[in-house]
Amino acid sequence: MDWWCRAGLEAVGSFSTPVMPCEVKPRFLLLYGSQRGQAKSIAEEISDQSVEHGFVADICCLSQGDRYNLERETAPVVVVVSTTGDGDPPDTAIKFVKGIKTRTLPSDHFAHLRYALLALGDTNYTNFCNCGKTIDSRLQELGAKHFYATGHADDGVGLELVVDPWIEGLWEAVKKALAEMSASNQERPERAAAVQNGELGSSHKENTEATVKDLKIQLLRVNEEEQSPESPRTAPEREGAGSSPAALEPSLTHSLPPLSESTLNVPALPPPYIGVKLLDIATEQNNDPPSNGSFHQVHISKAAELTREDAVKRALLLELDISEQQISYKPGDSFDVLCPNNEDEVEALLQRLGLEEQKNFTVQLQLRTDTKKKAAQIPSYIPESSTLQYLLTWCLEIRSVPKKAFLRALVDHTTDAAERRRLQELCSKQGSADYNRFVRDPSLCLLDLLRAFASCSPPLSLLVEHLPKLQPRSYSAASSSLCHPGKLHFVFNVVEFPACLERPVARRGVCTGWLSNLVSPLLQPRGTSEGPSGSASAPSLPKVFVSLRPNTTFHLPSDPAVPFIMVGPGTGVSPFIGFLQHREKQRQENLDSVFGETWLFFGCRHKDREFLFREELEGFVASGTLTHLKVCFSRDRPAGAEPEPKYVQDNLLLHSQRVADILLKKGGCFYVCGDAKNMAKDVNDALTEIVGKELQVDKLEAMKTLAGLREERRYLQDIWS
């Protein structure tokens, strides 16, 4: 994120409010709910900035209910919260959301509360910022009032586009809110009467509208600064110029006017807070990943190629032997896999940092006594007495795209003046477009930046402070335990990142690339008859650490008579294989039961290269388990042939009447699995068109109908970006 201070080229500083030594700084409560650390990181930056603006932020995670009490809170409250899954709260906010949703709470339960909320989301997913919106609307239902406009930050285009101006305008809003609440507390009897008579709302509405107007103006200014050719131009110091006389196009390492001639607004330097020592002492270090106890070590008993060699994307099926573990799953559940960073990349990073000779040294972390970071703590995901190589292999996400605050910190460890200037540009407000184009969009990592900026030599402490935790990767179960007892199947594409100008080396996905290498000795070629699971001796089988993530909604209908539709192109078909395996066993074991009709819409590029589970799906059709199989192949379109549906959404529209009948008349369910960025949006648009046509209503009413299906848990998604 970008936490801006006004700065010229020769110095980077921040303005702060002078505070007398004995002065008590005004306080506000700062709450966050985070799944993968983004909301927490933003909240910590707000906390750090609060000191510079003369405030004290009491920062707490929403899960730490023993550390705050909103029912008695008398200070302004700032909430930063993310959304995960299909619009769900992050794990740390589940209890809080459930608590405020209690229907017995009176409508004035939080009438005393003044709050501001920053919601994080991704417009590639349907329920954008849903957790933040849920908290926002519920707090207002319970009488709480905004003192600052809610921000909705979109990770699909860059969180900083909303986060930065939102934080910039927060401080004046907090100041006003503290003044109003102080005056209000001094006149509590009059305030109570005003609230009862509805007189307080108009002034609060005026203040909120003014704040909203201010925030819109800030956002407009940001856009104008990024897009307008009339951006302010101040000739930079020559030794700090990030442009090259020979450069005709901007690049990762070179800029052009007006950016190269502009005075920059750069983030404040994040306060360092961790000290690192490398000790040449023996450490008993195993190669198992750090785990909180919820992960189980299991063997990979089988691996098979699902695509032809000339397929655009390579898909693999893996079978896990869970017979010796207490793992029980249902079709539709997902699970996490712990994976290491790529070994070659770890070695390259060690070499670039000049630490390859110390990779087996023990890492000792301690908090700096001189740190200005509030509530600083050693990352809990780094085990004590781990080696440097273990730290970079299992603990830190070295592939993560560096945030602008990280780039700002790198500036101070870069000796070349031109490289310093360019890093300043990339982390500045004026350089946001260049940051997105040359860093964010191509998914560069720290190693890429260090290769491009040769004079940059950051200390190890900077990596520990700025690189996030290496997260497990989530996969959908592609089997049913009724059909495969003691086994768990999953399918994935081996993700490929081709070389580009900013990243001259091609890469594969952190987890999918690792799994592909891990199973290569036992990989069965496509089309070969499957041998018995675990045909190799158990000690020689590769192992992985997995943890089940039960899904509360993405399951077969509890009533087998309910019809349902599945949409799963590519590897999105995976959970539906589990659905159909489960349904087939149910049909075999309950011959007298009534089962609803089932539809599957599948698509891929080429029928002969990427038609996943073709034989199994055709077998389900032959047995009657799958009533209708509708397929399309986007690249198999012979010249002169009759036009056929190209994508799954085209097939849906082709069968719109049947789809509408199942959803609107028979109470059926609709499942979507796969790509969120394109497919899920296109399917939703097609479904909106189908519902609108069937009900003879406009688009808005059709969207409301689909929203109702979501509320009833009859329109369900398992999607990813």
N, C-alpha and C positions, 0 to 999 in steps of 0.2 A: 504494500500500500504506500501511498505518498503522504507524508505528513509535512506540509510545506512551511517553510519560513522564508522571509524575503532575504535574498542574498545576492551580492555581486559576484564577480569572477575571482576576486582575490581573497574572499573570506566567505565562509559558510557559517552563519550563526542564526540565532532565533531571538525574537523579542519576548520578553517576559515582563510580568507586572512586578515592580519593586515591592518587596515585603519586608517590613520591619522585623528585627530578630524576635521580638516578643509577640508578634501578631499571629493570631490563630486564623489559619486559612479556612475559607468556607468549604463545606463538604458536600459531595453528592454521591449517590450509590450507583455503582457501575456493575451490571450483571451481564453475563454472556452464556450462550449455549452453543457448543461447538462439537462437531463430529470428527473432523480431521484437522482441527487447529486453526482454521482461517478466522473464525469469529473470536477465538481467544487471542490470536495475534493482534487483531484490530483493537480489541478491548485493552490489551496491554499498552498499545501505542497511545490510545486515548488517555490511559492512566499516566503514562510518561509525560504527555503533553500538558496534562492538567496542572502539574507543578509549575511549568513555565508560565501558565496563565493565572497563577495565584490560587488554584483550587487544590483540594485533596480528594482523590477518588477512592472510595472504599470498593475495591474490585473483588467480586465473588463469582464463582460458577453458579449457574441456576440450580445445579444439583446439591449445592452446599446450603441447604435450607436452614441449618442451625446457625449460620453466620449472618443472616439478614431476616427481617420481618416486615414485609410490605404493609401489613395491617397497621403497623405503628410507625411507619417511615414518615419522617417530617421533612426530608430533604428531596431535591429532585432526583429522579431515577432515570438512568440511561441503560437501555437494553440493546445488546448486539447478539443476533441469533441467526443461525444458518438453517437450511432445510436439507433433508436427506431423503433418499429413496423416492417414493412416489408422493412427495409432499409431506413427508413425516417429520416430526421433531427429531433433532439429534438426540442421541441416547441421554446426554446430560440434561436435556430439557423435558423429557417425557413426564417425569413426576410433577414438575411445575405446571405443565400444560394440563395434565389431568386434574391437578388441584384447582386451578382457576376455572375449569369447565364444570365444577360441581354445581348442579342446578339449584341447590338449596341456598346458595349465596344470595344475599339481598342486592338489589340494584344499586345501592349506595355503598357497597362493601368497600370500594376503593375511592370513594368520593373525595378523600383528602389527598389523593395521589396525583402528582404532576410528573409526567414521564416523556421521554423521547425514545424512539425505537429505530434501529438500523437493521434491516432484514437483508440477508444474503441469499441469493438463489442463482438459478441458471435458466434462461429462457429456452434452452434446448429441451427442457422438461416442461410438461404440461402445467403442473401446479407450482408456478413460479413463486418463490418466497412464501410458500403456503404456511410454514410454521410462524414466520413473523407476522403475516396477515392474521392468523388465528389468534395469536397473543394480543395483537393490536386491537382487533375488534372486540375480543372478550374483555380486555381491561376497560374499554369504553362502555361496554354493556354494564360493567360493575361500577361505573361512575368516575373512573379515572379520566384525566384530561391531558391532552398534549401541551407541552410548553415549546415544542419544536416539531417541525414537519417530519413525518416518517420518511426514511430513505429506503429505496429498494434497489440494491446493487446487483448487477447482472454479471456473473462470472463468464457468461458466454461471450461478452464483448470486452470485459475487463472491469473488475470490481472498482478499481480506482476512479473510474469516470464518475461514479456517484459518491464513493466513500470520501474522496479528498475534499470536495466542496462541502459535503455534509459535516465533516469534522471541522473544517475551517469556520463554518457558521455556528457550530455548536457552542463555542465559548461565550459569545454575546448572549445567546439564548439561555444558557445556564445562569449567567449573571442576572439577567432580567427575572428569571424564574426564582432565584434565591431572594431577590429584592421583593418580589410580589408575595412570596410565601412568608417572608419575614414580617412584612406589613400585615399580611393576613392573619398570622399567628398572634399578633398583638391585638387584633380586633376580632377575636374568635366569636363572641356573641353576635356581633353585627354580621360576620361572615355566614354564620349558621342561618341567620334570618334571610340573608341574601340568597343563599343556596336554595332555601325552602321556597322562596318566592320566584326563583328562576332569574334573578337579576344579575348573577355573577357571570352567566354564560355569554352575554353580549361582549363584555370587555375581554373575556378570555378568547372569544372567537376572533375579535379584532387583532389581538396579539398573535394568535396562531396564524391568521391570514397574512399578517405582516411577515411573520417568520417564513411561511411558505413562499411568499413573494420574494423575500431575500434569498432563499435557497434557489429558486428558479433563476434569479438574476445571476447567482454564482455559477450555476450550471451553464447558463448561456455564455457567461464570460469565458469559462473553460473551453467550450466548443469554439467560440470565436478565436481564442488564442491559438487553438490547435489548427483551425481551418483557414483563418483569414490571412491573406498576404500582407495585411497592414500591421502584422505583429510588431511590437516595439523592437527597434534595432539599436543596439549599442555595440560599438566595435570592441571585441574582446581583446584581452592581452594576447599578443602574438604567440607567446610561448604556450598559451592555453588553447590555441585554436584547434578544433577537432576536424577541420576541413583540409582537404588536399587540393593543391592547385590543379592536379591532373585528374581529379575525380569529376566525372560528368554525371554520375548518379550517386545518391547517398548509399551508404552501406553500413554494416555493423560498426566498422571502425572509422568511418568518415562521414561528415555531414556537409551540407551546402547551405548557403544563405536562403532564407533569413535566419534559420536556426543557428548557424555557425557564427552569426554576428549579434545574437541576442544576449541581453542580460538574462540570467536564468533564475527561476524560482526552483530551488532544489529542496529535497527533504532535509529535515533536521537530522544531524548525525545520531543514530540510535545509541543510547548509552551502553557502553560495554559492561558486562556484568559477570563474565565467567573467566576464571584463570585456569590455564591448562599447563600441567607438567607431564613430561614423558620420562618415566623412570625405567632404568635398565635393570629390572628385577624380574625374576621368574614368576610367571603367572600361569596357573592351571586354567587354561581357556579351552573349552570344547568348541566345536563348530556348530552347535545347535543354536537356533535363533532365540533371542530373548522372548519369554512368554509369560503371560499372567496366570497360567494354569488352566486356561480354557481351551488350549490347543492340544490336539492329540497327534502323536506320531503314527503314521500309517504307511503301509507299502503301496506302491503303484504296481498292481498285479497285471495290467495289460495296457497297451497303447496301440492305437490304430490310425492310419491315414484315412481321412474321409474324402479327400479331394484328389484329383488327378495332378500329375506333376506340372502341367501347364496352366493350372488354375491361377487366377489373379491373387487369391488369398488361400493360404494353406491352412486347412482345418484338421485338428487332431482330436481324437477321443481317448480319454484316460479313464481307467477303472481303478478305484481305490478299494483296498481290502480293509473294511471297517469291522470285521467279524470279532476282533479281539478288543474293540473299544465300545464304550457306552455311547454310541451315536445312533440316534433314531431320527429319521427324516421322513418328510412327506414330499410327493411331487410338487414342485413350486417353491420349495425351500432353496436357499442358497447357502454357500459356505465360504469362509475366508481361507486363503492359502498364504502362509508366510514365505517370502522369497528374499534372496539376497540380491545385492547390487552385482552388476556384471564384474567378474573377476579382473578382466583386462582393464576396465575403466577404473577400478579401484587402484590397480597398479599404476596406471597412467597418472591418476590424481596424486598418488604418493610421490611419484617421480617429479611431477610439476611443482609440488610443494617443497621438494628437497628433503623428503622424509622417508625415502624408500629404505634407508639403512636402519630406520627406527620403527619399522612397521610392527615388530614384535615387542616393542616397549609397552609398558603398562601406562595407561592414561589415567592421570589423577586430576579430577575436576574439583574446583572450589569456587565459591562466590567471592568476587572482589570486594574488599572492605570499603573501597572508595566509590562503589557504583552508585549512580543516581537513579537506577531503575527501581521502580516501586514493586514490591512483592516479588523480587527476583528469586529464582530457585533453580537448582540443578535439574535438568530434564530427567524425569522419572524413567524414561525408556532407555537410558544408558546405564547398563549394569556397572557396579563398582568393580574396579580392577580388571577392566577389559583391555585388550591390546588395541593398538591403533588400527591395525588391519581389521579386527573384529568390529570396531566402532564404525569404520567406513563401509564395511560389508553388510552389517545387519541392523545398524541403528539409524543412520542418517540417509535421507532420500537425496542422494547425490545427483539424481536425474531431474529433480524439481526445477522448474523455471524460476530463476532468481527474482525475488521481489525488488521493487525500486529501492526500498530501504537497504537491502543487501548491496545493490550497486552503489548506493551512497557510501556505505561503509568501505567498499573496495577502493573508492577514490583515494582515501587516506593511506592506502598501501600500494599506490601506483606512482612510480617515479617519473615516467615520461610525461612531459607537460601536455602533449597532444592527446595522449591516451587518457590522462586525467580529465581533460576538457570533454572528451567524447563520453566518458562514463557519467560526468555531470549532466551532459545533455540527455543521455538516455534515461536518467532518473529524474529529470526535471519536468515541471508542468509543461513547458514549451515543447519538450521532446517526447510527449506521450505517443504521438503517431509513430515516431521512429522506434520507440520501445516496443510497441505492438508489432510493427512490421519486421523488426530485426531480432527481437528476443522472444516475445510472447508467442507470436503466430508460428514460427518454426520450432517452438519448444526447445530452445537452447537450455543448456545446463551450465553449471559452474565451470566444468572442464572446458566447454566450448569457449566461454568468456576468457578463461585463463590462457587458452591457446591463441586467442585473437589479440589479447592485451598482454604482450610479453613482459612488460615491466611491472605487472601487478603480482605481488607476492603476499597474500593475506596470511595471517597467523592462524593456527589451528583453532584457536578460541573463536574466531569469527565464523568458522564453519559450524561449530557446535551451537553458536547463538542463532544463526540464520537458516541453516538447513533444517527442514521439518523432519519429523519422525518418518522412517521408512514404513509405509502402511501395507497391511496385507491386501491382497487382491481378491475380489469377490467373484464367484462363478455360480451359475444356476445348476442345480441337480438335473441330470438328463436321464434319470432312471427311476424305477419304482422298486421299493424294497420287497414288494409282493412278487415281483418278477425276478429280481436279483437280490435274494437275501444275503446280507453280509457284504454287499458291494454298493459302491456309489460311483456313478458315471458322471463325467462332465465333458463339455466340448468347448474348444476355443480356437480362434484364429491366431496364428503366429503374427503378431503386430510388427509391421515393417515401417521404419522411418528412413526413407531414402536420403542420400546425401544431397546437400544443397549448398549454396554459396556461403551461408553463415555456419553450416555444419558440414564440413567436407567429408566426414566419415558416416557411412550408413549404419543404422542401429536397429536392433529389434527391441520389442517390449521387454521391460525389466523381468516380469514374471513369465510371460509366454515364451520369450527367448530362452530363459533358464529351464523351463519345463521341457521345451523342445530338445535341448541338449541332454537333459537328465534322462529322457526316455529313449534316446536314439538307439541304444543297444537292443531294446526289446520291441521296437516299432514294427508293426505289421503293415506291409504295403497295402494300398487300396485294392479291394477286390479279392484278396486272399481269404481262404476259409479260416475262420477263427479257431485257434487251438484252445485248449482248456485254460481258464484263467490261472495265472500264477504258475505257468509251466516251468519257469526258471525257479531255482532254489530260493527260498525266502531270504536268506542272508544277502544274496546278490541283487535282490530287487531294490530299486531306488525308493527312498522314503521322503515324505513331505509332512509338514505340520499343518493340520487343518482345524478349523473351528466352525461349528454349525451356526448359521444365522437363520433361525426359523422365521418364515414369513407368515404374518397373521392373516393375510387376505388372499394372496395369489395361490389359491388352491382350487381343486375341483369343487363344484357345488356339493353341498352336504346332501342334497336330494338328488339321487341319480336320474330322476325323471326330468330334471331341468335341462333344456338344451343349451349348448354353448358353442361359441365361435372362437377359433384361435387364429391369430395372425402372427406368423413368425418366419420372416425371410432369413436366409443364411443361417448363422448359428443361433438366431432367435428362435429356431424350431426346438432347441434343446429341452426346455422344460415341458414342452408338449409331447415329446417322446415319453417322458415320465408319466404325463397325464394319461396317454393312450395305453401304455403298458399297464398302468393301474386299473384303468377302465376295463381292459380286456380280461384281467384276472377277476374283477368284480362280476363281469358277465358270465364267466365260466363257473364261478362259485355261487351265483344267484340266478339260476335259470328262469325262475318264475317272476323275477323283478322286471319293472318297466324302466327302460333307459331312454333318455332324451337323445335327439339327433345331435351329431357332432360335425363341425366344419373346421377344416384347416386350410388357410390360405398361405401358401409357401411360394417363395421366389428366389432366384439366384441369377447369375449372369448366363451360364451355359449349362444346359441339361446334362451333357456328358461329362462335364468337369467338376461341377459343384452341387449336384443334386444330393444333398445330405440325407442319409437314412432312406434312400429311395426304396430299397427292397422291403424294409420294415414298414414303411408307410403304406406301400401297396399291399402288404400282408394284412395291415389293419383294415384296409378297405375291403379286402376279400372276406375277412371274418365278420364284417359288419360293425366292428368297433368304431371305425371312422366312416361316418355316413357320406361325407363329401370331401374330396381332396381337390383343391383348385390350385394349379401351379402356373407360374409364368417365368419366362426366361428372357431377361432384358436385352441380351446380346445375340440371341438366336432368332434373327429376323430375316429369313431368306428373301431376296428380291423377287417381287411378283407374287409373294404369298399373301393370303388373306390377313389383314391386320388382326393381331391378337393382343390381349392385355400385356402391357410391358412390366408393370409393377403391381404389387399386391393391392394397392389402393384402386387400381384400374379394375381388377377382378372383383373387388368389393362393390364398386359401382355397377359392374355388369350383373351382379346378383343382388341388387339393392332391395328388391321387393322381399326376397327371402330373408335377407339380413334384418330388415325392418320388422318383418313378421315375428322373428325370433325374439328381438329385443323389446318391441313395443306391445306385442300381443301375447306372447308365450312366457314372458318373464325370464328370458334367457340371459346368459352372461357373455361378456365380450372380453377376451384376453389379447393383449398385445405384448410382444417381446422382441427386443432388438434395438436398433439405432435410434437414439432420441433426437439427434440433430435434424434428420431429414425424414426418415420413414415414419416415425411415430406422429410427427406433425402432419404429414400427408395423409396418414390413415385417419387422424382425427378430423381433418378437413373433409375427407370423403364421407366419414360417418355423419358429420354435420349436414352435408348435402343430402345424404340418404334420409335422415330424420326430418329435415325440412321439407323434402319432397313428399314423404309419406304423410306427414301431419298437415301439410299445406300451410306452413308457418315460415316466417322470415328467419334469417340466420341467427339473430339474437335469441329468439325463442327456441330454436333448435339447439343452440349452445346451452341454454338453461335446462333443456331436457337431458342433454348429456351430463351436465353437472349433477342432475338428480340421479342418474344411473351411477355416477361415481359415489355419491352419498350412500346409495343402496349397496355399494360394493358389487355392482354388476358390470362396471366398466373398469377393468383392472390392467395395470401396466407393470412390466418388469423391463425397464429400458436403461440404456447407458449411453454416454457421450463418447 
